[in-house]
C-alpha cells in the first residue's frame, strides 16, 4: 500500500475542466457578474471529484512511498503517464535510485502499478499522473463536476442534505471511483 501522495509539481491548479459557459447553461444563468463564484464552485467540485475517485484531472508530478510490503494493487491514482523514478528506501542507507523497468510495471494510462519482483525495501515512486488534455477527461467526470457545481449554486446558503443534485453527482463519482484499494 502507498500512503497519501505528495504533489511535487502542479501547473494546472486553477485550470477548469468545465467551461463557465457550460455551468452557466446548466444553471440557466447568463450574467458575467458571478463568474468568480462559478469558478470557485467548479474548482471545488473538481477537487471533490479527484479526492473521491483518485482520478487526477490534469497532469501533475507526484511522489508517494510504500508503507506496507504488499506488491499488488499498490497505486490506485491515475491515470499514470509515466514512472519518472523509483527509489529503494532503507533506514540505514537512505534512498537509492533503482531501475523502474526492472522492478515495476504498468499498462499505459492504467492506474495499477505493480512490482515485478520482491525487493526487501520500501519503494518511493515519482510519477507523472493525470490526463494530458481536457479532451481526454471522461464525460462522466465532466458531468459529475457540472452537477456538483450547479448544486452548490442552486443550494447556496442552504443546508442541502438530501438534494437530488448532490445525490446524482455522488452516484457519478462513486461509479468512476478507483475502488481497487484507495489510500489507507
Secondary structure as GFF3:
##gff-version 3
##sequence-region A 1 184
A	DSSP	beta_strand	6	9	.	.	.	ID=ss1
A	DSSP	alpha_helix	20	27	.	.	.	ID=ss2
A	DSSP	three_ten_helix	32	34	.	.	.	ID=ss3
A	DSSP	alpha_helix	35	53	.	.	.	ID=ss4
A	DSSP	beta_strand	60	65	.	.	.	ID=ss5
A	DSSP	beta_strand	80	90	.	.	.	ID=ss6
A	DSSP	beta_strand	94	98	.	.	.	ID=ss7
A	DSSP	alpha_helix	100	103	.	.	.	ID=ss8
A	DSSP	beta_strand	104	105	.	.	.	ID=ss9
A	DSSP	beta_strand	114	115	.	.	.	ID=ss10
A	DSSP	beta_strand	122	129	.	.	.	ID=ss11
A	DSSP	three_ten_helix	134	136	.	.	.	ID=ss12
A	DSSP	alpha_helix	139	154	.	.	.	ID=ss13
A	DSSP	alpha_helix	164	176	.	.	.	ID=ss14
###
